[in-house]
Amino acid sequence: MRENQRRCYRIPVSEPDDDGDLADLFWGVARQLRHGAKDTLERWNVTPGQARALGVLTRHGLVRLSVLSEHLRIAPRSTTEVVDALEEAGLVERQPDPHDRRATLVAVTDRGAAVATQIQAARRDAANRFFGALGAADRAHLVRILRRLGDPP
């Protein structure tokens, strides 16, 4: 072999041979998406969890903290922390529930609605870049597979 040539070693790519390989591949892709989401959200100083909460509030309007917890599938205490951070950033506001003095409602502010729209557009662009390597047929298959895996047994 000549000195100016480099030897390339490639790891053979094969079909996953067990469910562990599939899980590793899945988690690897999920990790890339998670890191991409964090990078996308940095300009607004919003975490992925806060962005999810902002999205729920944008779609559902004025909701109780308990309802927001259910939508986010997180503990009420964690929801309070998320709302505290969003409120401190001026993206949401708390209001008393006129029908139940013990309950608190959360609403998106005008600034929060504008940021939510910007976040949604940025995440859509990031997803298009990430999944851009897939053709339309592959994307459709992936959507079908993920929906099937996400359906409860």
mmCIF file of the C-alpha atoms, coordinates in Angstrom:
data_MODEL
# 
_entry.id   MODEL 
# 
loop_
_atom_site.group_PDB 
_atom_site.id 
_atom_site.type_symbol 
_atom_site.label_atom_id 
_atom_site.label_alt_id 
_atom_site.label_comp_id 
_atom_site.label_asym_id 
_atom_site.label_entity_id 
_atom_site.label_seq_id 
_atom_site.pdbx_PDB_ins_code 
_atom_site.Cartn_x 
_atom_site.Cartn_y 
_atom_site.Cartn_z 
_atom_site.occupancy 
_atom_site.B_iso_or_equiv 
_atom_site.pdbx_formal_charge 
_atom_site.auth_seq_id 
_atom_site.auth_comp_id 
_atom_site.auth_asym_id 
_atom_site.auth_atom_id 
_atom_site.pdbx_PDB_model_num 
ATOM 1   C CA . MET A 1 1   ? 0.000   0.000  0.000  1.00 0.00 ? 1   MET A CA 1 
ATOM 2   C CA . ARG A 1 2   ? 1.284   3.457  -0.835 1.00 0.00 ? 2   ARG A CA 1 
ATOM 3   C CA . GLU A 1 3   ? 2.058   5.845  2.006  1.00 0.00 ? 3   GLU A CA 1 
ATOM 4   C CA . ASN A 1 4   ? -0.450  8.490  0.923  1.00 0.00 ? 4   ASN A CA 1 
ATOM 5   C CA . GLN A 1 5   ? -3.355  6.034  0.964  1.00 0.00 ? 5   GLN A CA 1 
ATOM 6   C CA . ARG A 1 6   ? -5.348  5.534  4.106  1.00 0.00 ? 6   ARG A CA 1 
ATOM 7   C CA . ARG A 1 7   ? -6.962  2.340  5.061  1.00 0.00 ? 7   ARG A CA 1 
ATOM 8   C CA . CYS A 1 8   ? -10.690 2.744  5.760  1.00 0.00 ? 8   CYS A CA 1 
ATOM 9   C CA . TYR A 1 9   ? -12.422 0.326  8.004  1.00 0.00 ? 9   TYR A CA 1 
ATOM 10  C CA . ARG A 1 10  ? -16.154 0.231  7.802  1.00 0.00 ? 10  ARG A CA 1 
ATOM 11  C CA . ILE A 1 11  ? -18.427 -1.316 10.294 1.00 0.00 ? 11  ILE A CA 1 
ATOM 12  C CA . PRO A 1 12  ? -20.758 -3.571 8.355  1.00 0.00 ? 12  PRO A CA 1 
ATOM 13  C CA . VAL A 1 13  ? -24.331 -2.337 8.363  1.00 0.00 ? 13  VAL A CA 1 
ATOM 14  C CA . SER A 1 14  ? -26.810 -5.123 8.612  1.00 0.00 ? 14  SER A CA 1 
ATOM 15  C CA . GLU A 1 15  ? -30.367 -5.677 9.633  1.00 0.00 ? 15  GLU A CA 1 
ATOM 16  C CA . PRO A 1 16  ? -30.873 -5.531 13.392 1.00 0.00 ? 16  PRO A CA 1 
ATOM 17  C CA . ASP A 1 17  ? -30.643 -9.054 14.713 1.00 0.00 ? 17  ASP A CA 1 
ATOM 18  C CA . ASP A 1 18  ? -32.709 -8.599 17.846 1.00 0.00 ? 18  ASP A CA 1 
ATOM 19  C CA . ASP A 1 19  ? -35.025 -6.173 19.591 1.00 0.00 ? 19  ASP A CA 1 
ATOM 20  C CA . GLY A 1 20  ? -32.098 -4.719 21.530 1.00 0.00 ? 20  GLY A CA 1 
ATOM 21  C CA . ASP A 1 21  ? -30.523 -3.503 18.291 1.00 0.00 ? 21  ASP A CA 1 
ATOM 22  C CA . LEU A 1 22  ? -33.841 -1.947 17.258 1.00 0.00 ? 22  LEU A CA 1 
ATOM 23  C CA . ALA A 1 23  ? -34.148 -0.233 20.628 1.00 0.00 ? 23  ALA A CA 1 
ATOM 24  C CA . ASP A 1 24  ? -30.584 1.091  20.359 1.00 0.00 ? 24  ASP A CA 1 
ATOM 25  C CA . LEU A 1 25  ? -31.265 2.465  16.888 1.00 0.00 ? 25  LEU A CA 1 
ATOM 26  C CA . PHE A 1 26  ? -34.533 4.020  18.048 1.00 0.00 ? 26  PHE A CA 1 
ATOM 27  C CA . TRP A 1 27  ? -32.933 5.639  21.121 1.00 0.00 ? 27  TRP A CA 1 
ATOM 28  C CA . GLY A 1 28  ? -30.078 6.934  18.982 1.00 0.00 ? 28  GLY A CA 1 
ATOM 29  C CA . VAL A 1 29  ? -32.516 8.716  16.698 1.00 0.00 ? 29  VAL A CA 1 
ATOM 30  C CA . ALA A 1 30  ? -34.527 9.966  19.686 1.00 0.00 ? 30  ALA A CA 1 
ATOM 31  C CA . ARG A 1 31  ? -31.326 11.365 21.213 1.00 0.00 ? 31  ARG A CA 1 
ATOM 32  C CA . GLN A 1 32  ? -30.527 13.239 18.000 1.00 0.00 ? 32  GLN A CA 1 
ATOM 33  C CA . LEU A 1 33  ? -34.049 14.688 17.906 1.00 0.00 ? 33  LEU A CA 1 
ATOM 34  C CA . ARG A 1 34  ? -33.870 15.681 21.580 1.00 0.00 ? 34  ARG A CA 1 
ATOM 35  C CA . HIS A 1 35  ? -30.538 17.476 21.136 1.00 0.00 ? 35  HIS A CA 1 
ATOM 36  C CA . GLY A 1 36  ? -31.837 19.169 17.997 1.00 0.00 ? 36  GLY A CA 1 
ATOM 37  C CA . ALA A 1 37  ? -34.934 20.338 19.856 1.00 0.00 ? 37  ALA A CA 1 
ATOM 38  C CA . LYS A 1 38  ? -32.826 21.826 22.647 1.00 0.00 ? 38  LYS A CA 1 
ATOM 39  C CA . ASP A 1 39  ? -30.658 23.629 20.096 1.00 0.00 ? 39  ASP A CA 1 
ATOM 40  C CA . THR A 1 40  ? -33.725 24.932 18.258 1.00 0.00 ? 40  THR A CA 1 
ATOM 41  C CA . LEU A 1 41  ? -35.275 26.299 21.461 1.00 0.00 ? 41  LEU A CA 1 
ATOM 42  C CA . GLU A 1 42  ? -32.142 28.042 22.767 1.00 0.00 ? 42  GLU A CA 1 
ATOM 43  C CA . ARG A 1 43  ? -32.931 31.371 21.110 1.00 0.00 ? 43  ARG A CA 1 
ATOM 44  C CA . TRP A 1 44  ? -36.106 31.676 23.218 1.00 0.00 ? 44  TRP A CA 1 
ATOM 45  C CA . ASN A 1 45  ? -34.482 30.346 26.397 1.00 0.00 ? 45  ASN A CA 1 
ATOM 46  C CA . VAL A 1 46  ? -37.216 27.700 26.590 1.00 0.00 ? 46  VAL A CA 1 
ATOM 47  C CA . THR A 1 47  ? -36.750 24.030 27.484 1.00 0.00 ? 47  THR A CA 1 
ATOM 48  C CA . PRO A 1 48  ? -38.440 21.255 25.488 1.00 0.00 ? 48  PRO A CA 1 
ATOM 49  C CA . GLY A 1 49  ? -40.843 20.692 28.401 1.00 0.00 ? 49  GLY A CA 1 
ATOM 50  C CA . GLN A 1 50  ? -41.747 24.362 28.519 1.00 0.00 ? 50  GLN A CA 1 
ATOM 51  C CA . ALA A 1 51  ? -42.253 24.377 24.740 1.00 0.00 ? 51  ALA A CA 1 
ATOM 52  C CA . ARG A 1 52  ? -44.613 21.389 25.060 1.00 0.00 ? 52  ARG A CA 1 
ATOM 53  C CA . ALA A 1 53  ? -46.602 23.214 27.749 1.00 0.00 ? 53  ALA A CA 1 
ATOM 54  C CA . LEU A 1 54  ? -46.764 26.346 25.636 1.00 0.00 ? 54  LEU A CA 1 
ATOM 55  C CA . GLY A 1 55  ? -48.024 24.251 22.713 1.00 0.00 ? 55  GLY A CA 1 
ATOM 56  C CA . VAL A 1 56  ? -50.747 22.626 24.834 1.00 0.00 ? 56  VAL A CA 1 
ATOM 57  C CA . LEU A 1 57  ? -51.871 26.004 26.145 1.00 0.00 ? 57  LEU A CA 1 
ATOM 58  C CA . THR A 1 58  ? -51.882 27.467 22.647 1.00 0.00 ? 58  THR A CA 1 
ATOM 59  C CA . ARG A 1 59  ? -54.058 24.625 21.348 1.00 0.00 ? 59  ARG A CA 1 
ATOM 60  C CA . HIS A 1 60  ? -56.418 24.362 24.329 1.00 0.00 ? 60  HIS A CA 1 
ATOM 61  C CA . GLY A 1 61  ? -56.608 27.921 25.599 1.00 0.00 ? 61  GLY A CA 1 
ATOM 62  C CA . LEU A 1 62  ? -57.294 28.692 29.227 1.00 0.00 ? 62  LEU A CA 1 
ATOM 63  C CA . VAL A 1 63  ? -56.846 25.492 31.293 1.00 0.00 ? 63  VAL A CA 1 
ATOM 64  C CA . ARG A 1 64  ? -56.472 24.469 34.910 1.00 0.00 ? 64  ARG A CA 1 
ATOM 65  C CA . LEU A 1 65  ? -53.029 23.438 36.099 1.00 0.00 ? 65  LEU A CA 1 
ATOM 66  C CA . SER A 1 66  ? -54.372 19.924 36.702 1.00 0.00 ? 66  SER A CA 1 
ATOM 67  C CA . VAL A 1 67  ? -55.586 19.665 33.106 1.00 0.00 ? 67  VAL A CA 1 
ATOM 68  C CA . LEU A 1 68  ? -52.221 20.885 31.846 1.00 0.00 ? 68  LEU A CA 1 
ATOM 69  C CA . SER A 1 69  ? -50.537 18.185 33.974 1.00 0.00 ? 69  SER A CA 1 
ATOM 70  C CA . GLU A 1 70  ? -52.728 15.540 32.343 1.00 0.00 ? 70  GLU A CA 1 
ATOM 71  C CA . HIS A 1 71  ? -51.926 16.785 28.830 1.00 0.00 ? 71  HIS A CA 1 
ATOM 72  C CA . LEU A 1 72  ? -48.201 16.841 29.576 1.00 0.00 ? 72  LEU A CA 1 
ATOM 73  C CA . ARG A 1 73  ? -48.351 13.526 31.470 1.00 0.00 ? 73  ARG A CA 1 
ATOM 74  C CA . ILE A 1 74  ? -46.235 14.935 34.281 1.00 0.00 ? 74  ILE A CA 1 
ATOM 75  C CA . ALA A 1 75  ? -46.764 15.389 38.018 1.00 0.00 ? 75  ALA A CA 1 
ATOM 76  C CA . PRO A 1 76  ? -48.656 18.494 39.175 1.00 0.00 ? 76  PRO A CA 1 
ATOM 77  C CA . ARG A 1 77  ? -45.550 19.735 41.020 1.00 0.00 ? 77  ARG A CA 1 
ATOM 78  C CA . SER A 1 78  ? -43.521 19.524 37.806 1.00 0.00 ? 78  SER A CA 1 
ATOM 79  C CA . THR A 1 79  ? -46.286 21.369 35.957 1.00 0.00 ? 79  THR A CA 1 
ATOM 80  C CA . THR A 1 80  ? -46.118 24.146 38.546 1.00 0.00 ? 80  THR A CA 1 
ATOM 81  C CA . GLU A 1 81  ? -42.365 24.490 37.940 1.00 0.00 ? 81  GLU A CA 1 
ATOM 82  C CA . VAL A 1 82  ? -42.883 24.632 34.159 1.00 0.00 ? 82  VAL A CA 1 
ATOM 83  C CA . VAL A 1 83  ? -45.615 27.269 34.497 1.00 0.00 ? 83  VAL A CA 1 
ATOM 84  C CA . ASP A 1 84  ? -43.498 29.261 36.972 1.00 0.00 ? 84  ASP A CA 1 
ATOM 85  C CA . ALA A 1 85  ? -40.680 29.486 34.405 1.00 0.00 ? 85  ALA A CA 1 
ATOM 86  C CA . LEU A 1 86  ? -43.055 30.381 31.559 1.00 0.00 ? 86  LEU A CA 1 
ATOM 87  C CA . GLU A 1 87  ? -44.753 33.006 33.723 1.00 0.00 ? 87  GLU A CA 1 
ATOM 88  C CA . GLU A 1 88  ? -41.409 34.496 34.725 1.00 0.00 ? 88  GLU A CA 1 
ATOM 89  C CA . ALA A 1 89  ? -40.562 34.794 31.010 1.00 0.00 ? 89  ALA A CA 1 
ATOM 90  C CA . GLY A 1 90  ? -43.884 36.559 30.383 1.00 0.00 ? 90  GLY A CA 1 
ATOM 91  C CA . LEU A 1 91  ? -45.177 33.765 28.139 1.00 0.00 ? 91  LEU A CA 1 
ATOM 92  C CA . VAL A 1 92  ? -48.130 32.666 30.309 1.00 0.00 ? 92  VAL A CA 1 
ATOM 93  C CA . GLU A 1 93  ? -50.195 34.093 33.141 1.00 0.00 ? 93  GLU A CA 1 
ATOM 94  C CA . ARG A 1 94  ? -52.147 32.579 35.981 1.00 0.00 ? 94  ARG A CA 1 
ATOM 95  C CA . GLN A 1 95  ? -55.738 33.560 36.618 1.00 0.00 ? 95  GLN A CA 1 
ATOM 96  C CA . PRO A 1 96  ? -58.172 32.569 39.348 1.00 0.00 ? 96  PRO A CA 1 
ATOM 97  C CA . ASP A 1 97  ? -60.825 30.072 38.239 1.00 0.00 ? 97  ASP A CA 1 
ATOM 98  C CA . PRO A 1 98  ? -64.151 31.931 38.486 1.00 0.00 ? 98  PRO A CA 1 
ATOM 99  C CA . HIS A 1 99  ? -65.969 28.647 39.142 1.00 0.00 ? 99  HIS A CA 1 
ATOM 100 C CA . ASP A 1 100 ? -63.613 27.231 41.792 1.00 0.00 ? 100 ASP A CA 1 
ATOM 101 C CA . ARG A 1 101 ? -61.671 29.513 44.128 1.00 0.00 ? 101 ARG A CA 1 
ATOM 102 C CA . ARG A 1 102 ? -59.207 26.690 44.893 1.00 0.00 ? 102 ARG A CA 1 
ATOM 103 C CA . ALA A 1 103 ? -58.213 26.223 41.251 1.00 0.00 ? 103 ALA A CA 1 
ATOM 104 C CA . THR A 1 104 ? -55.890 28.262 39.066 1.00 0.00 ? 104 THR A CA 1 
ATOM 105 C CA . LEU A 1 105 ? -56.171 28.709 35.327 1.00 0.00 ? 105 LEU A CA 1 
ATOM 106 C CA . VAL A 1 106 ? -53.214 29.244 32.995 1.00 0.00 ? 106 VAL A CA 1 
ATOM 107 C CA . ALA A 1 107 ? -53.397 31.264 29.783 1.00 0.00 ? 107 ALA A CA 1 
ATOM 108 C CA . VAL A 1 108 ? -50.884 32.151 27.086 1.00 0.00 ? 108 VAL A CA 1 
ATOM 109 C CA . THR A 1 109 ? -50.018 35.840 26.910 1.00 0.00 ? 109 THR A CA 1 
ATOM 110 C CA . ASP A 1 110 ? -49.837 37.716 23.605 1.00 0.00 ? 110 ASP A CA 1 
ATOM 111 C CA . ARG A 1 111 ? -46.057 37.448 23.780 1.00 0.00 ? 111 ARG A CA 1 
ATOM 112 C CA . GLY A 1 112 ? -46.387 33.713 24.547 1.00 0.00 ? 112 GLY A CA 1 
ATOM 113 C CA . ALA A 1 113 ? -48.623 33.207 21.513 1.00 0.00 ? 113 ALA A CA 1 
ATOM 114 C CA . ALA A 1 114 ? -46.079 34.945 19.274 1.00 0.00 ? 114 ALA A CA 1 
ATOM 115 C CA . VAL A 1 115 ? -43.219 32.867 20.689 1.00 0.00 ? 115 VAL A CA 1 
ATOM 116 C CA . ALA A 1 116 ? -45.281 29.668 20.347 1.00 0.00 ? 116 ALA A CA 1 
ATOM 117 C CA . THR A 1 117 ? -45.848 30.445 16.655 1.00 0.00 ? 117 THR A CA 1 
ATOM 118 C CA . GLN A 1 118 ? -42.127 31.059 16.134 1.00 0.00 ? 118 GLN A CA 1 
ATOM 119 C CA . ILE A 1 119 ? -41.219 27.855 17.989 1.00 0.00 ? 119 ILE A CA 1 
ATOM 120 C CA . GLN A 1 120 ? -43.680 25.831 15.951 1.00 0.00 ? 120 GLN A CA 1 
ATOM 121 C CA . ALA A 1 121 ? -42.199 27.149 12.684 1.00 0.00 ? 121 ALA A CA 1 
ATOM 122 C CA . ALA A 1 122 ? -38.611 26.539 13.865 1.00 0.00 ? 122 ALA A CA 1 
ATOM 123 C CA . ARG A 1 123 ? -39.412 22.996 14.991 1.00 0.00 ? 123 ARG A CA 1 
ATOM 124 C CA . ARG A 1 124 ? -41.140 22.256 11.691 1.00 0.00 ? 124 ARG A CA 1 
ATOM 125 C CA . ASP A 1 125 ? -38.074 23.513 9.795  1.00 0.00 ? 125 ASP A CA 1 
ATOM 126 C CA . ALA A 1 126 ? -35.741 21.442 12.015 1.00 0.00 ? 126 ALA A CA 1 
ATOM 127 C CA . ALA A 1 127 ? -37.890 18.334 11.490 1.00 0.00 ? 127 ALA A CA 1 
ATOM 128 C CA . ASN A 1 128 ? -37.871 18.886 7.725  1.00 0.00 ? 128 ASN A CA 1 
ATOM 129 C CA . ARG A 1 129 ? -34.080 19.085 7.776  1.00 0.00 ? 129 ARG A CA 1 
ATOM 130 C CA . PHE A 1 130 ? -33.754 16.033 10.032 1.00 0.00 ? 130 PHE A CA 1 
ATOM 131 C CA . PHE A 1 131 ? -36.137 13.850 8.042  1.00 0.00 ? 131 PHE A CA 1 
ATOM 132 C CA . GLY A 1 132 ? -35.071 15.356 4.709  1.00 0.00 ? 132 GLY A CA 1 
ATOM 133 C CA . ALA A 1 133 ? -32.933 12.316 3.946  1.00 0.00 ? 133 ALA A CA 1 
ATOM 134 C CA . LEU A 1 134 ? -36.124 10.255 3.698  1.00 0.00 ? 134 LEU A CA 1 
ATOM 135 C CA . GLY A 1 135 ? -38.272 10.183 0.619  1.00 0.00 ? 135 GLY A CA 1 
ATOM 136 C CA . ALA A 1 136 ? -42.034 10.602 0.797  1.00 0.00 ? 136 ALA A CA 1 
ATOM 137 C CA . ALA A 1 137 ? -42.655 6.841  0.863  1.00 0.00 ? 137 ALA A CA 1 
ATOM 138 C CA . ASP A 1 138 ? -40.148 6.294  3.702  1.00 0.00 ? 138 ASP A CA 1 
ATOM 139 C CA . ARG A 1 139 ? -41.708 9.143  5.701  1.00 0.00 ? 139 ARG A CA 1 
ATOM 140 C CA . ALA A 1 140 ? -45.168 7.649  5.231  1.00 0.00 ? 140 ALA A CA 1 
ATOM 141 C CA . HIS A 1 141 ? -43.896 4.236  6.382  1.00 0.00 ? 141 HIS A CA 1 
ATOM 142 C CA . LEU A 1 142 ? -42.203 5.794  9.399  1.00 0.00 ? 142 LEU A CA 1 
ATOM 143 C CA . VAL A 1 143 ? -45.379 7.654  10.379 1.00 0.00 ? 143 VAL A CA 1 
ATOM 144 C CA . ARG A 1 144 ? -47.405 4.434  10.042 1.00 0.00 ? 144 ARG A CA 1 
ATOM 145 C CA . ILE A 1 145 ? -44.890 2.451  12.115 1.00 0.00 ? 145 ILE A CA 1 
ATOM 146 C CA . LEU A 1 146 ? -44.621 5.083  14.857 1.00 0.00 ? 146 LEU A CA 1 
ATOM 147 C CA . ARG A 1 147 ? -48.395 5.422  15.105 1.00 0.00 ? 147 ARG A CA 1 
ATOM 148 C CA . ARG A 1 148 ? -48.724 1.664  15.403 1.00 0.00 ? 148 ARG A CA 1 
ATOM 149 C CA . LEU A 1 149 ? -46.047 1.492  18.099 1.00 0.00 ? 149 LEU A CA 1 
ATOM 150 C CA . GLY A 1 150 ? -47.673 4.408  19.925 1.00 0.00 ? 150 GLY A CA 1 
ATOM 151 C CA . ASP A 1 151 ? -51.101 2.779  20.037 1.00 0.00 ? 151 ASP A CA 1 
ATOM 152 C CA . PRO A 1 152 ? -51.781 1.071  23.350 1.00 0.00 ? 152 PRO A CA 1 
ATOM 153 C CA . PRO A 1 153 ? -51.952 -2.744 23.083 1.00 0.00 ? 153 PRO A CA 1 
# 
